[in-house]
């Protein structure tokens, strides 16, 4: 991580990053840094060895497109940590999962159909991020609220962004 600094680029991003609410909503125009800020939030959580985070987009295509949040995450976190040795991240592209040197795990998934939430029925997450939250249904959001129950995380309480 030497030589690389990531920080919020605006007061709005800083407020979002430092929110202590259980659920935090943020919006704004394209190019306002919402995705960047979401990845900073995830990075903060992944410092805990027990952290289990997940970032959703509505479709897998939205998740995997060039320049998508998955691409941005891999680029950002690889730049910070590298991808080799004990201090590097492990990128599992097939599973769309990043494992941090601390042991924290960040998964990327989609919820194209309402029933797709059922594949997270047994999940226990300390962080849930809905990228483009307006694309999700009320049922999907309320179902996911019940998955925010990772009691092992010591530094931060479970949150939904």
Beta strands, then each sheet from edge to edge (+ up, - down):
strand 1: 52-57
strand 2: 90-92
strand 3: 97-99
strand 4: 105-110
strand 5: 127-130
strand 6: 159-160
sheet 1: 2+ 3- 4+ 1+ 5+ 6+
end
